[in-house]
Amino acid sequence: MLCSSLLIPGHFHRLLPKKHVALFVFGDSLFDAGNNNYINTTTHYQANFWPYGESFFKYPTGRFSDGRLIPDFIAEYAGLPLVPTFLPPYEDKFIYGVNFASGGVGALVETHQGYVIDLLQDCGEAVEAKTRYAEAKTLLCNAVYLFSIGSNDYDAALTTNSSVLQSDYSKKEFIGMVISNLTTIIKEIYKTGGRKFGFARLGALGCSPRMRALVNGSSGSCSETAASELAKLHNIEFYKAMEELEKQLTGLKYSVHDFYDSGVEVMNNASRYGFKEAVMACCGSGPYRGISSCGGSGRGIEECELCENPGEYLFFDSGHPSERVNKLIAELMWSGTPNVTWPCNLKKLFEHS
């Protein structure tokens, strides 16, 4: 299992600086820095072709953006190098943390199963060997564990004509399963010594160009769609779950960023933040460029449009923010005030020992 790879070679401790805080990243395509480059999946769950990466790296890295992702900026603010992806594996990469994120993954095992790396199973098996090394245990205890997960579970349920979300009761039940799986992984990491967790709550899922295109170009508020409504309900239940975990798990500290409200704020006031386009994607095709054709021939699709300046767009492709948006959100997660990032921001988590 992937999480068992948190086992750390015994000789790595000689390289650790004092007061070191590593960053371990879990999540979906918002955080995937290229893990899916190394698995047998479809091009839909990969971004290792042009124009991905064009604005910063100048070549495709596997990141679903024109440049850096939120964890890349968080690492920079924390004084860390870019956190390496888990794949391909090699020794000593754990010193500064590891990025386990996989595009398309969900909290539920069934979400896109067979096409993504299963990040949220059997993490309890990860802890047996590393307690032999005091330095390894200290690293894992001091580390920050950063999450972005859940949107693919709801997206998959809504777009596969599933009857699982047909009633208020079934919605509550489904959200409960997603939250339960997420809290299980938090508890397993806690058992390994992890105490500091950072989360990006779900954004307004109905506001992506892809979801706008799927609802036939509806002119209604994207925050009123079924997808966004599920995100709101998920966020409410996740808040309750974290309050409960804080009571159960001694020493647990966490930071939660309200990605929903901050995203809607930027979308509704795009020009104030220096954006010219808040609805259409920079790269793609069809209505709002909401068809996932970014990369063109890399995805086996001939038709693809590309804007001249991704920095003017909120969305780079049909479902992912541009680098400028990622930086804006990362800044709010890192140093945001309690009205957007609570009960503390990530900067305070990294400073806490």
C-alpha positions as a printed Julia matrix, in Angstrom:
353×3 Matrix{Float64}:
   0.0    0.0     0.0
   1.18   3.51   -0.77
   0.86   4.85    2.73
   3.21   2.15    3.98
   5.86   4.08    2.09
   5.96   6.51    4.99
   8.52   4.07    6.38
  11.81   5.93    6.46
  15.27   4.43    5.98
  17.2    4.38    9.24
  20.23   6.18    7.84
  18.3    9.25    6.69
  18.44  10.92   10.12
  22.03  11.98    9.67
  20.86  14.48    7.05
  18.16  16.19    9.1
  18.63  19.84   10.09
  17.58  20.92   13.56
  13.98  22.1    14.13
  13.05  20.54   10.81
   9.4   20.46    9.68
   8.59  18.26    6.69
   5.5   18.53    4.47
   3.5   15.45    3.48
   0.87  16.08    0.8
  -2.23  13.97    0.16
  -4.95  14.66   -2.34
  -6.25  14.86   -5.87
  -5.28  16.74   -9.04
  -5.25  20.09   -7.23
  -2.17  18.79   -5.39
  -0.75  16.11   -7.75
   2.76  17.2    -8.72
   3.28  14.33  -11.16
   2.6   10.99   -9.47
   0.16  10.02  -12.21
   2.98  10.26  -14.76
   4.18   6.9   -13.46
   0.99   4.85  -13.32
  -1.01   3.07  -15.98
  -4.01   5.37  -16.32
  -5.86   7.34  -18.98
  -4.73  10.74  -20.24
  -7.77  12.23  -18.49
  -5.92  11.77  -15.19
  -2.56  13.01  -16.46
  -1.08  16.4   -17.28
   2.36  15.46  -18.59
   2.02  17.21  -21.93
   2.11  20.75  -23.26
   0.81  23.37  -22.41
   0.73  22.23  -18.77
   3.64  23.84  -16.93
   4.18  26.54  -19.56
   4.2   29.57  -17.24
   6.75  28.49  -14.64
   8.52  25.23  -15.36
   8.48  25.79  -19.15
   7.77  22.09  -19.62
   4.99  19.71  -18.44
   5.69  18.21  -15.01
   2.39  16.41  -14.5
   0.88  19.3   -12.54
  -2.67  20.21  -13.59
  -1.85  23.89  -14.03
   0.21  26.26  -16.12
   2.7   26.39  -13.25
   2.99  25.71   -9.55
   0.36  24.22   -7.27
  -0.75  25.19   -3.78
   1.65  22.75   -2.03
   4.57  24.15   -4.08
   3.92  27.62   -2.67
   3.35  26.28    0.85
   6.73  24.53    0.67
   8.35  27.77   -0.46
   6.81  29.75    2.41
   7.99  27.07    4.84
  11.56  27.3     3.54
  11.44  23.86    1.91
  12.39  22.82   -1.62
   9.67  21.57   -3.95
   8.34  18.48   -2.18
   9.15  15.41   -4.33
   6.47  13.08   -5.63
   6.29   9.58   -4.19
   6.79   8.09   -7.66
   9.3    7.08   -8.79
  10.53   5.91   -5.36
  14.06   6.49   -4.17
  15.8    6.63   -0.81
  16.04   9.71    1.4
  13.32  11.65   -0.44
  11.38  11.8     2.84
  13.68  14.35    4.47
  11.58  17.34    3.37
   8.35  15.41    2.96
   6.64  13.62    0.07
   3.74  14.4    -2.25
   1.39  11.39   -2.46
  -1.41  13.18   -4.38
  -2.95  11.51   -7.42
  -5.19  13.2    -9.98
  -8.68  11.7    -9.89
  -8.41  10.13   -6.46
 -11.21  10.38   -3.93
 -11.72   9.62   -0.27
 -13.75   6.59   -1.34
 -11.79   3.63   -2.71
 -14.37   3.18   -5.47
 -13.82   6.64   -6.95
 -12.03   6.14  -10.28
 -10.66   2.87   -8.93
  -8.04   1.33  -11.2
  -7.07   4.69  -12.72
  -5.51   6.42   -9.71
  -3.15   5.73   -6.82
  -5.11   4.65   -3.77
  -3.81   7.03   -1.11
  -6.29   6.53    1.67
  -6.15   2.79    2.43
  -4.33   0.85    5.1
  -2.16   3.69    6.39
  -2.11   1.95    9.74
   0.42  -0.46    8.24
   2.85   2.41    7.78
   4.06   2.72   11.34
   5.67  -0.52   12.4
   9.27  -0.06   11.34
   9.83   3.65   11.73
   9.51   3.71   15.51
  12.93   2.01   15.61
  14.49   5.35   14.79
  13.98   8.24   17.17
  14.84  10.79   14.49
  12.28   9.35   12.08
   9.62   9.45   14.74
  10.49  13.07   15.49
  10.26  14.01   11.81
   6.81  12.45   11.46
   5.62  14.04   14.68
   6.78  17.53   13.67
   5.6   17.26   10.06
   2.57  19.0     8.58
   0.12  16.79    6.65
  -1.69  18.72    3.92
  -4.93  17.49    2.32
  -7.18  18.3    -0.63
  -9.68  15.48   -1.09
 -13.37  14.79   -1.73
 -14.32  16.69   -4.88
 -13.84  13.65   -7.14
 -16.18  11.56   -4.99
 -19.05  13.99   -5.59
 -18.12  14.63   -9.21
 -18.15  10.9    -9.94
 -21.47  10.4    -8.19
 -23.1   13.27  -10.09
 -21.78  12.48  -13.57
 -22.34   8.71  -13.71
 -26.15   8.93  -13.48
 -25.88   7.4   -10.05
 -29.02   7.21   -7.95
 -26.94   7.49   -4.79
 -27.73  11.22   -4.4
 -31.42  11.24   -5.21
 -32.71  12.18   -1.77
 -31.63  14.34    1.14
 -31.12  11.17    3.17
 -28.91   9.54    0.54
 -26.88  12.75    0.18
 -26.28  12.82    3.92
 -25.32   9.15    3.89
 -22.9    9.58    0.99
 -21.27  12.63    2.54
 -20.98  10.65    5.76
 -19.02   7.94    3.96
 -16.63  10.46    2.41
 -16.04  12.21    5.75
 -15.64   8.89    7.55
 -12.9    7.72    5.18
 -11.09  11.03    5.54
 -11.24  10.99    9.33
  -9.99   7.41    9.31
  -6.8    8.42    7.5
  -6.32  11.34    9.91
  -6.55   8.91   12.82
  -4.08   6.52   11.2
  -1.55   9.31   10.63
  -2.12  10.4    14.22
  -1.16   6.9    15.33
   2.16   7.27   13.5
   2.87  10.42   15.47
   1.37  13.03   13.15
  -0.2   15.93   15.03
  -0.42  18.83   12.57
  -2.89  18.79    9.68
  -3.82  21.31    7.01
  -6.93  21.16    4.84
  -8.42  22.98    1.88
 -12.19  22.67    2.16
 -14.05  21.89   -1.05
 -14.53  24.77   -3.45
 -17.72  25.68   -5.32
 -17.61  22.58   -7.52
 -20.35  23.8    -9.84
 -18.32  26.84  -10.87
 -15.65  25.07  -12.91
 -15.85  25.48  -16.7
 -16.42  21.73  -16.95
 -19.46  21.78  -14.67
 -20.82  24.93  -16.34
 -20.58  23.16  -19.69
 -22.3   20.05  -18.31
 -25.35  22.03  -17.23
 -25.79  23.27  -20.79
 -24.53  26.77  -20.29
 -26.99  27.65  -17.56
 -26.88  31.34  -16.74
 -27.82  30.65  -13.11
 -25.41  30.99  -10.22
 -22.81  28.25  -10.29
 -22.88  28.2    -6.49
 -26.5   27.02   -6.64
 -25.8   23.87   -8.65
 -26.07  20.35   -7.22
 -22.28  20.02   -7.2
 -21.76  23.21   -5.21
 -24.57  22.3    -2.84
 -22.85  18.99   -2.08
 -19.59  20.87   -1.46
 -21.37  23.15    1.04
 -22.89  20.18    2.88
 -19.54  18.37    2.89
 -17.8   21.42    4.34
 -20.34  21.71    7.15
 -19.98  18.05    8.09
 -16.2   18.18    7.82
 -16.11  21.11   10.24
 -18.16  19.09   12.74
 -15.9   16.07   12.25
 -12.73  18.07   12.94
 -14.23  19.57   16.1
 -15.01  16.04   17.28
 -11.53  14.75   16.39
  -9.97  17.63   18.32
 -11.79  16.39   21.42
 -10.74  12.76   20.83
  -7.11  13.14   19.79
  -4.89  14.81   22.37
  -2.46  17.3    20.87
  -4.17  17.42   17.47
  -3.69  20.76   15.73
  -5.19  21.7    12.4
  -5.71  24.48    9.9
  -8.72  24.63    7.57
  -8.97  27.05    4.67
 -12.41  27.98    3.37
 -11.69  27.35   -0.3
 -15.39  27.69   -1.11
 -15.85  31.25    0.09
 -12.42  32.48   -0.99
 -12.92  30.99   -4.46
 -16.35  32.56   -4.87
 -14.97  35.89   -3.6
 -12.26  35.93   -6.26
 -14.7   34.77   -8.94
 -17.24  37.47   -8.12
 -14.59  40.2    -7.94
 -12.12  38.98  -10.53
 -10.97  42.4   -11.74
 -10.17  43.47   -8.18
  -7.67  40.61   -8.03
  -6.21  41.33  -11.46
  -8.07  38.71  -13.49
  -9.82  39.38  -16.78
 -11.66  36.06  -17.15
 -13.44  34.3   -14.29
 -15.7   31.87  -16.15
 -13.95  30.51  -19.24
 -10.86  28.31  -19.0
  -7.59  29.32  -20.62
  -7.15  25.88  -22.2
  -9.83  23.55  -23.56
 -12.68  23.55  -26.03
 -16.45  23.85  -26.24
 -18.66  26.02  -24.01
 -16.51  27.89  -21.48
 -13.64  25.72  -22.8
 -15.16  23.24  -20.4
 -14.4   20.14  -22.46
 -11.28  18.45  -21.05
  -9.23  18.75  -24.24
  -6.29  20.75  -22.86
  -3.15  19.2   -24.28
  -4.79  18.44  -27.59
  -2.93  15.59  -29.24
  -1.47  14.61  -25.85
  -4.99  13.56  -24.92
  -5.73  12.18  -28.36
  -7.96  15.18  -29.14
  -7.43  17.45  -32.1
  -9.54  20.44  -31.11
  -8.06  22.57  -28.33
  -7.95  26.32  -27.72
  -5.28  28.07  -25.65
  -5.29  31.64  -24.32
  -2.27  33.92  -24.64
  -1.89  34.8   -20.94
  -2.95  32.18  -18.35
  -2.33  34.69  -15.57
  -5.44  36.6   -16.66
  -7.65  33.52  -16.12
  -8.97  31.96  -12.93
  -9.06  28.54  -14.56
  -6.23  27.11  -16.6
  -8.18  24.11  -17.87
 -11.73  22.83  -17.46
 -11.37  21.99  -13.79
  -8.13  23.41  -12.39
  -6.98  26.87  -11.29
  -4.22  28.84  -12.93
  -0.92  29.28  -11.1
  -1.92  32.8   -10.02
  -5.03  31.45   -8.29
  -2.99  28.68   -6.65
  -0.63  31.29   -5.25
  -3.49  33.43   -3.98
  -5.09  30.47   -2.18
  -1.72  29.32   -0.81
  -1.14  32.77    0.67
  -4.52  32.61    2.42
  -3.77  29.13    3.73
  -0.32  30.19    4.91
  -1.05  33.5     6.61
  -4.8   34.05    6.33
  -6.83  35.5     9.2
  -9.39  33.36   11.11
 -12.28  34.48    8.89
 -10.82  32.43    6.0
  -8.33  30.03    7.63
  -9.03  28.67   11.09
  -8.47  27.91   13.95
  -4.93  28.86   12.89
  -3.09  29.28    9.61
  -0.38  27.0     8.22
   2.41  29.37    9.22
   1.5   28.84   12.87
   1.33  25.08   12.35
   4.86  25.04   10.95
   6.08  27.21   13.83
   4.49  25.03   16.5
   6.68  22.3    17.97
